[in-house]
């Protein structure tokens, strides 16, 4: 008899079929190719770092490697060069500088240093950078003093923006600077300087400017006479006073103030003695009539 060989079904089993279909899926292929090795490595690392002594040793080793890199000679800052600053400002910078040189450039926070320098009253702008050769270059633009501002607390030296630069004990300490006083005067320094510039043709010493009601200026002359300027266009009003003075010598007369607050009607305020004399002469004239 012929032996009957059973036929073998060439189709894969259900389990094999599902496995083959699963392996054809891109997600599972990437998971087996990439994800599984990553998980194995992560598991090994987690097992190694589970021991605290190993973690401490690894941390110390990383810190030592970083220290060796950061303290290499090419990364060390040994000197600080300051340009554009006066001796007093240089002394202030050295006093507040928060680092001890030499120091690694990785330890220097340049934006924080610049902000710290610009907080100095006399510094308008600062630029900080590290030059070759381990030099910390500091470039300073100082505020320029233009006036003295007398307040209840003392006398401040201010710049064109009204920022306080320093304090002085008396006007004699800075005789080259004009004096302002009054609330809000520091907010209008530029206008005050324009008024003082316009007052030069008067040919008299100027005692200073007084800010009145935080709205307008009074120009005070050396003998105490005042020119009351309006809130709007004070320079133009002062120029009218200069013209009137050139024509009538008003400032040589016995008066207290010239009121220019109403442009269409300038007013002259006489002193007490001049007022009494005027009334006396007026009375005599009226009696004679």
Residue pairs with C-beta under 8 A, 6 or more apart in sequence:
11 17
12 20
22 28
23 29
23 32
48 54
49 55
49 58
69 75
70 104
70 105
70 106
70 107
71 104
73 134
75 104
75 105
75 106
76 102
76 103
76 104
76 105
76 134
77 101
77 102
77 103
77 104
77 105
77 108
77 130
77 134
77 135
77 136
78 101
78 102
78 134
78 135
79 101
79 134
79 135
79 136
80 94
80 97
80 101
80 135
80 136
80 138
81 131
81 135
81 136
81 137
81 138
82 90
82 93
82 138
82 140
83 137
83 138
83 139
83 140
84 139
84 140
84 141
84 142
85 93
85 123
85 138
85 140
85 142
86 122
86 142
88 122
89 120
89 122
89 123
89 140
89 142
92 120
92 122
93 117
93 120
93 138
93 140
96 116
96 120
97 113
98 113
98 116
99 107
99 108
101 136
102 134
105 130
108 130
108 136
110 128
110 129
110 130
113 128
113 138
114 126
114 127
114 128
117 123
117 126
117 128
117 138
117 140
118 124
118 125
118 126
121 143
121 163
121 164
121 165
121 166
122 142
122 143
122 165
122 166
123 140
123 141
123 142
123 143
124 141
124 142
124 143
124 159
124 163
125 140
125 141
126 138
126 139
126 140
126 141
127 138
127 139
128 136
128 137
128 138
128 139
129 136
129 137
130 136
130 137
131 137
143 159
143 161
143 163
143 165
144 159
144 160
145 157
145 158
145 159
145 165
145 166
145 174
145 177
146 158
146 159
146 160
146 177
146 189
146 193
147 157
147 158
147 177
147 178
147 179
147 180
147 189
147 192
147 193
148 155
148 156
148 157
148 158
148 168
148 171
148 174
148 177
148 178
148 179
148 180
149 155
149 156
149 157
149 158
149 162
149 164
149 179
149 180
149 181
149 185
149 186
150 171
150 179
150 180
150 181
150 208
151 181
154 167
154 168
154 169
155 167
155 168
155 169
155 170
155 171
155 173
155 179
156 164
156 165
156 166
156 167
156 168
156 186
157 164
157 165
157 166
157 167
157 168
157 174
157 177
158 164
158 165
158 186
158 189
159 165
159 189
160 189
160 190
160 193
161 189
162 186
162 187
162 188
162 189
163 186
164 186
168 174
171 179
178 192
178 193
178 196
178 206
178 208
178 209
179 207
179 208
179 209
180 186
180 189
180 192
180 208
180 209
180 210
180 211
181 208
181 209
181 210
181 211
182 209
182 210
182 211
182 212
182 214
183 211
183 214
184 211
184 214
185 192
185 209
185 210
185 211
188 211
188 217
191 217
191 234
192 209
192 217
194 235
195 209
195 217
195 219
195 229
195 234
195 235
195 238
196 206
196 209
198 235
198 238
198 239
198 242
199 206
199 219
199 238
199 242
201 242
202 221
202 241
202 242
202 245
202 251
204 221
204 222
204 223
204 251
205 221
205 222
206 219
206 220
206 221
206 222
207 220
207 221
207 222
207 224
208 220
209 217
209 218
209 219
209 220
210 217
210 218
210 220
210 226
211 217
212 218
212 228
215 231
216 228
216 229
216 230
216 231
216 234
216 261
217 229
217 234
218 226
218 227
218 228
218 229
219 226
219 227
219 229
219 238
220 226
221 227
221 251
224 256
225 251
225 255
225 256
225 257
225 258
226 256
226 257
226 258
227 238
227 241
227 257
227 258
227 260
228 257
228 258
228 259
228 260
228 261
229 237
229 238
229 260
229 261
230 237
230 260
230 261
230 262
230 263
231 261
237 260
237 263
238 260
240 260
240 263
240 266
241 250
241 258
241 260
241 266
244 250
244 266
245 251
250 258
250 268
251 258
253 274
254 270
254 271
254 273
254 274
255 268
255 269
255 270
255 271
255 274
256 269
256 270
256 271
257 268
257 269
258 266
258 267
258 268
258 269
259 266
259 267
259 268
259 269
260 266
270 278
